[in-house]
Amino acid sequence: MLVDGLIAVLIVAIGLVSLAFMYTHGIKARVAGERRQAAVQIAGQGMEKLKKADGKTLTDLQDVVDDINDDDPIVVDGLGNYTVTSAI
């Protein structure tokens, strides 16, 4: 009877360790997804600035690119700093 109890405790412990691993893995995946989403949004903002420069001279386009590159890093909800850089 004591052996049966020890086996049951061992099975429950293995299950709890598995659940804890899956939980931490899920949290890491969620944070990574949020970071990717924030980076895509910021890159999209830079692309919109470049779209507005369509049809302008090379000097004007270089000014827009310099403006994008001179922007301070963007902090997104504590997920990190993102810097958008572009080049002609």
VMD Tcl script that builds the backbone (N, CA, C; Angstrom):
set m [mol new atoms 264]
animate dup $m
set s [atomselect $m all]
$s set {name element resname resid chain x y z} {
  {N N MET 1 A 0.813 -1.178 0.000}
  {CA C MET 1 A 0.000 0.000 0.000}
  {C C MET 1 A 0.870 1.262 0.000}
  {N N LEU 2 A 1.973 1.222 0.709}
  {CA C LEU 2 A 2.880 2.353 0.742}
  {C C LEU 2 A 3.528 2.551 -0.624}
  {N N VAL 3 A 3.855 1.478 -1.295}
  {CA C VAL 3 A 4.461 1.554 -2.624}
  {C C VAL 3 A 3.460 2.152 -3.611}
  {N N ASP 4 A 2.205 1.756 -3.517}
  {CA C ASP 4 A 1.179 2.318 -4.402}
  {C C ASP 4 A 1.065 3.838 -4.199}
  {N N GLY 5 A 1.122 4.279 -2.981}
  {CA C GLY 5 A 1.059 5.708 -2.684}
  {C C GLY 5 A 2.263 6.456 -3.250}
  {N N LEU 6 A 3.450 5.873 -3.115}
  {CA C LEU 6 A 4.647 6.500 -3.658}
  {C C LEU 6 A 4.590 6.596 -5.182}
  {N N ILE 7 A 4.081 5.568 -5.820}
  {CA C ILE 7 A 3.947 5.589 -7.282}
  {C C ILE 7 A 2.947 6.654 -7.700}
  {N N ALA 8 A 1.856 6.783 -6.990}
  {CA C ALA 8 A 0.852 7.802 -7.308}
  {C C ALA 8 A 1.434 9.208 -7.147}
  {N N VAL 9 A 2.190 9.429 -6.092}
  {CA C VAL 9 A 2.826 10.736 -5.881}
  {C C VAL 9 A 3.830 11.015 -6.987}
  {N N LEU 10 A 4.578 10.024 -7.399}
  {CA C LEU 10 A 5.547 10.181 -8.481}
  {C C LEU 10 A 4.854 10.548 -9.784}
  {N N ILE 11 A 3.756 9.906 -10.099}
  {CA C ILE 11 A 3.009 10.204 -11.332}
  {C C ILE 11 A 2.457 11.627 -11.288}
  {N N VAL 12 A 1.920 12.039 -10.160}
  {CA C VAL 12 A 1.393 13.404 -10.025}
  {C C VAL 12 A 2.522 14.427 -10.150}
  {N N ALA 13 A 3.675 14.139 -9.559}
  {CA C ALA 13 A 4.814 15.055 -9.635}
  {C C ALA 13 A 5.290 15.211 -11.072}
  {N N ILE 14 A 5.359 14.124 -11.812}
  {CA C ILE 14 A 5.765 14.190 -13.219}
  {C C ILE 14 A 4.768 15.020 -14.017}
  {N N GLY 15 A 3.495 14.843 -13.744}
  {CA C GLY 15 A 2.464 15.635 -14.423}
  {C C GLY 15 A 2.581 17.117 -14.115}
  {N N LEU 16 A 2.842 17.472 -12.866}
  {CA C LEU 16 A 2.978 18.874 -12.489}
  {C C LEU 16 A 4.215 19.510 -13.115}
  {N N VAL 17 A 5.304 18.773 -13.179}
  {CA C VAL 17 A 6.514 19.288 -13.832}
  {C C VAL 17 A 6.245 19.528 -15.308}
  {N N SER 18 A 5.527 18.628 -15.948}
  {CA C SER 18 A 5.180 18.799 -17.362}
  {C C SER 18 A 4.309 20.026 -17.571}
  {N N LEU 19 A 3.330 20.235 -16.717}
  {CA C LEU 19 A 2.479 21.417 -16.815}
  {C C LEU 19 A 3.268 22.710 -16.613}
  {N N ALA 20 A 4.197 22.710 -15.681}
  {CA C ALA 20 A 5.015 23.902 -15.437}
  {C C ALA 20 A 5.882 24.212 -16.656}
  {N N PHE 21 A 6.443 23.192 -17.285}
  {CA C PHE 21 A 7.257 23.394 -18.481}
  {C C PHE 21 A 6.415 23.959 -19.617}
  {N N MET 22 A 5.219 23.402 -19.822}
  {CA C MET 22 A 4.353 23.887 -20.893}
  {C C MET 22 A 3.924 25.324 -20.625}
  {N N TYR 23 A 3.681 25.690 -19.390}
  {CA C TYR 23 A 3.278 27.045 -19.037}
  {C C TYR 23 A 4.392 28.046 -19.351}
  {N N THR 24 A 5.604 27.748 -18.912}
  {CA C THR 24 A 6.715 28.669 -19.173}
  {C C THR 24 A 7.014 28.764 -20.663}
  {N N HIS 25 A 6.905 27.667 -21.377}
  {CA C HIS 25 A 7.122 27.691 -22.825}
  {C C HIS 25 A 6.047 28.550 -23.511}
  {N N GLY 26 A 4.831 28.453 -23.068}
  {CA C GLY 26 A 3.746 29.254 -23.628}
  {C C GLY 26 A 3.938 30.742 -23.378}
  {N N ILE 27 A 4.403 31.099 -22.195}
  {CA C ILE 27 A 4.662 32.505 -21.873}
  {C C ILE 27 A 5.769 33.049 -22.770}
  {N N LYS 28 A 6.833 32.285 -22.953}
  {CA C LYS 28 A 7.937 32.734 -23.816}
  {C C LYS 28 A 7.460 32.919 -25.251}
  {N N ALA 29 A 6.636 32.019 -25.735}
  {CA C ALA 29 A 6.121 32.123 -27.107}
  {C C ALA 29 A 5.220 33.347 -27.255}
  {N N ARG 30 A 4.412 33.645 -26.256}
  {CA C ARG 30 A 3.533 34.813 -26.307}
  {C C ARG 30 A 4.335 36.104 -26.340}
  {N N VAL 31 A 5.351 36.206 -25.501}
  {CA C VAL 31 A 6.186 37.410 -25.468}
  {C C VAL 31 A 6.931 37.579 -26.786}
  {N N ALA 32 A 7.447 36.495 -27.326}
  {CA C ALA 32 A 8.144 36.577 -28.611}
  {C C ALA 32 A 7.194 37.033 -29.718}
  {N N GLY 33 A 5.966 36.557 -29.700}
  {CA C GLY 33 A 4.978 36.978 -30.690}
  {C C GLY 33 A 4.636 38.451 -30.561}
  {N N GLU 34 A 4.515 38.934 -29.328}
  {CA C GLU 34 A 4.229 40.350 -29.115}
  {C C GLU 34 A 5.379 41.216 -29.610}
  {N N ARG 35 A 6.606 40.765 -29.387}
  {CA C ARG 35 A 7.766 41.520 -29.870}
  {C C ARG 35 A 7.795 41.565 -31.389}
  {N N ARG 36 A 7.517 40.440 -32.018}
  {CA C ARG 36 A 7.484 40.425 -33.491}
  {C C ARG 36 A 6.395 41.344 -34.025}
  {N N GLN 37 A 5.241 41.326 -33.402}
  {CA C GLN 37 A 4.135 42.175 -33.834}
  {C C GLN 37 A 4.502 43.647 -33.691}
  {N N ALA 38 A 5.138 44.011 -32.587}
  {CA C ALA 38 A 5.557 45.402 -32.381}
  {C C ALA 38 A 6.588 45.805 -33.425}
  {N N ALA 39 A 7.528 44.926 -33.736}
  {CA C ALA 39 A 8.551 45.234 -34.736}
  {C C ALA 39 A 7.925 45.422 -36.112}
  {N N VAL 40 A 6.943 44.620 -36.450}
  {CA C VAL 40 A 6.263 44.751 -37.744}
  {C C VAL 40 A 5.508 46.074 -37.812}
  {N N GLN 41 A 4.862 46.465 -36.745}
  {CA C GLN 41 A 4.139 47.736 -36.728}
  {C C GLN 41 A 5.090 48.913 -36.903}
  {N N ILE 42 A 6.213 48.865 -36.240}
  {CA C ILE 42 A 7.182 49.956 -36.341}
  {C C ILE 42 A 7.791 50.002 -37.738}
  {N N ALA 43 A 8.102 48.856 -38.294}
  {CA C ALA 43 A 8.623 48.830 -39.661}
  {C C ALA 43 A 7.581 49.352 -40.641}
  {N N GLY 44 A 6.328 49.048 -40.387}
  {CA C GLY 44 A 5.244 49.560 -41.234}
  {C C GLY 44 A 5.157 51.077 -41.190}
  {N N GLN 45 A 5.401 51.656 -40.023}
  {CA C GLN 45 A 5.403 53.111 -39.906}
  {C C GLN 45 A 6.516 53.717 -40.756}
  {N N GLY 46 A 7.679 53.076 -40.730}
  {CA C GLY 46 A 8.781 53.556 -41.567}
  {C C GLY 46 A 8.459 53.429 -43.049}
  {N N MET 47 A 7.795 52.349 -43.419}
  {CA C MET 47 A 7.410 52.163 -44.821}
  {C C MET 47 A 6.399 53.211 -45.258}
  {N N GLU 48 A 5.489 53.590 -44.369}
  {CA C GLU 48 A 4.514 54.632 -44.711}
  {C C GLU 48 A 5.210 55.959 -44.973}
  {N N LYS 49 A 6.242 56.256 -44.186}
  {CA C LYS 49 A 7.005 57.476 -44.434}
  {C C LYS 49 A 7.667 57.425 -45.811}
  {N N LEU 50 A 8.180 56.252 -46.182}
  {CA C LEU 50 A 8.819 56.122 -47.489}
  {C C LEU 50 A 7.794 56.202 -48.623}
  {N N LYS 51 A 6.586 55.683 -48.396}
  {CA C LYS 51 A 5.546 55.763 -49.422}
  {C C LYS 51 A 5.146 57.206 -49.694}
  {N N LYS 52 A 5.135 58.033 -48.645}
  {CA C LYS 52 A 4.794 59.440 -48.818}
  {C C LYS 52 A 5.834 60.170 -49.664}
  {N N ALA 53 A 7.044 59.642 -49.730}
  {CA C ALA 53 A 8.115 60.280 -50.485}
  {C C ALA 53 A 8.124 59.836 -51.950}
  {N N ASP 54 A 7.145 59.055 -52.365}
  {CA C ASP 54 A 7.098 58.548 -53.731}
  {C C ASP 54 A 7.024 59.704 -54.730}
  {N N GLY 55 A 7.876 59.672 -55.745}
  {CA C GLY 55 A 7.861 60.682 -56.789}
  {C C GLY 55 A 8.702 61.897 -56.476}
  {N N LYS 56 A 9.346 61.924 -55.344}
  {CA C LYS 56 A 10.177 63.063 -54.990}
  {C C LYS 56 A 11.587 62.867 -55.538}
  {N N THR 57 A 12.360 63.908 -55.479}
  {CA C THR 57 A 13.730 63.830 -55.977}
  {C C THR 57 A 14.573 62.984 -55.026}
  {N N LEU 58 A 15.741 62.629 -55.503}
  {CA C LEU 58 A 16.635 61.798 -54.698}
  {C C LEU 58 A 17.052 62.529 -53.418}
  {N N THR 59 A 17.233 63.826 -53.493}
  {CA C THR 59 A 17.599 64.601 -52.314}
  {C C THR 59 A 16.469 64.585 -51.286}
  {N N ASP 60 A 15.230 64.769 -51.755}
  {CA C ASP 60 A 14.084 64.719 -50.841}
  {C C ASP 60 A 13.932 63.330 -50.233}
  {N N LEU 61 A 14.160 62.313 -51.050}
  {CA C LEU 61 A 14.072 60.935 -50.559}
  {C C LEU 61 A 15.155 60.673 -49.519}
  {N N GLN 62 A 16.344 61.194 -49.766}
  {CA C GLN 62 A 17.429 61.032 -48.784}
  {C C GLN 62 A 17.081 61.728 -47.484}
  {N N ASP 63 A 16.399 62.877 -47.555}
  {CA C ASP 63 A 15.964 63.569 -46.339}
  {C C ASP 63 A 14.963 62.723 -45.553}
  {N N VAL 64 A 14.052 62.071 -46.256}
  {CA C VAL 64 A 13.080 61.204 -45.585}
  {C C VAL 64 A 13.789 60.030 -44.917}
  {N N VAL 65 A 14.739 59.415 -45.640}
  {CA C VAL 65 A 15.491 58.285 -45.079}
  {C C VAL 65 A 16.291 58.739 -43.865}
  {N N ASP 66 A 16.918 59.901 -43.959}
  {CA C ASP 66 A 17.665 60.420 -42.802}
  {C C ASP 66 A 16.738 60.682 -41.626}
  {N N ASP 67 A 15.528 61.181 -41.913}
  {CA C ASP 67 A 14.546 61.416 -40.856}
  {C C ASP 67 A 14.170 60.109 -40.163}
  {N N ILE 68 A 13.983 59.062 -40.937}
  {CA C ILE 68 A 13.650 57.752 -40.355}
  {C C ILE 68 A 14.804 57.250 -39.501}
  {N N ASN 69 A 16.023 57.397 -40.012}
  {CA C ASN 69 A 17.190 56.896 -39.284}
  {C C ASN 69 A 17.529 57.740 -38.067}
  {N N ASP 70 A 17.149 59.016 -38.052}
  {CA C ASP 70 A 17.455 59.889 -36.926}
  {C C ASP 70 A 16.462 59.751 -35.777}
  {N N ASP 71 A 15.329 59.087 -35.999}
  {CA C ASP 71 A 14.340 58.922 -34.938}
  {C C ASP 71 A 14.938 58.147 -33.780}
  {N N ASP 72 A 14.524 58.527 -32.587}
  {CA C ASP 72 A 14.969 57.820 -31.392}
  {C C ASP 72 A 14.384 56.412 -31.385}
  {N N PRO 73 A 15.054 55.478 -30.714}
  {CA C PRO 73 A 14.471 54.137 -30.596}
  {C C PRO 73 A 13.076 54.210 -29.990}
  {N N ILE 74 A 12.206 53.360 -30.454}
  {CA C ILE 74 A 10.818 53.356 -30.015}
  {C C ILE 74 A 10.655 52.279 -28.943}
  {N N VAL 75 A 10.131 52.665 -27.796}
  {CA C VAL 75 A 9.886 51.710 -26.713}
  {C C VAL 75 A 8.436 51.273 -26.820}
  {N N VAL 76 A 8.216 49.952 -26.865}
  {CA C VAL 76 A 6.871 49.416 -27.025}
  {C C VAL 76 A 6.493 48.620 -25.790}
  {N N ASP 77 A 5.670 49.213 -24.945}
  {CA C ASP 77 A 5.071 48.528 -23.791}
  {C C ASP 77 A 6.055 47.657 -23.014}
  {N N GLY 78 A 7.249 48.129 -22.813}
  {CA C GLY 78 A 8.219 47.363 -22.043}
  {C C GLY 78 A 8.730 46.122 -22.755}
  {N N LEU 79 A 8.422 45.963 -24.039}
  {CA C LEU 79 A 8.883 44.779 -24.770}
  {C C LEU 79 A 10.264 44.986 -25.379}
  {N N GLY 80 A 10.783 46.171 -25.285}
  {CA C GLY 80 A 12.113 46.406 -25.818}
  {C C GLY 80 A 12.168 47.669 -26.659}
  {N N ASN 81 A 13.372 48.017 -27.055}
  {CA C ASN 81 A 13.588 49.177 -27.910}
  {C C ASN 81 A 13.715 48.715 -29.344}
  {N N TYR 82 A 13.062 49.430 -30.253}
  {CA C TYR 82 A 13.119 49.096 -31.659}
  {C C TYR 82 A 13.611 50.315 -32.421}
  {N N THR 83 A 14.537 50.112 -33.325}
  {CA C THR 83 A 15.051 51.184 -34.148}
  {C C THR 83 A 14.795 50.823 -35.595}
  {N N VAL 84 A 14.193 51.754 -36.320}
  {CA C VAL 84 A 13.930 51.548 -37.736}
  {C C VAL 84 A 15.056 52.225 -38.511}
  {N N THR 85 A 15.721 51.479 -39.368}
  {CA C THR 85 A 16.749 52.061 -40.213}
  {C C THR 85 A 16.400 51.758 -41.663}
  {N N SER 86 A 16.764 52.671 -42.527}
  {CA C SER 86 A 16.509 52.470 -43.941}
  {C C SER 86 A 17.668 53.044 -44.734}
  {N N ALA 87 A 17.776 52.627 -45.973}
  {CA C ALA 87 A 18.862 53.087 -46.834}
  {C C ALA 87 A 18.359 53.141 -48.260}
  {N N ILE 88 A 19.012 53.952 -49.046}
  {CA C ILE 88 A 18.656 54.054 -50.471}
  {C C ILE 88 A 19.616 53.169 -51.238}
}
mol reanalyze $m
mol bondsrecalc $m
mol representation Tube
mol addrep $m
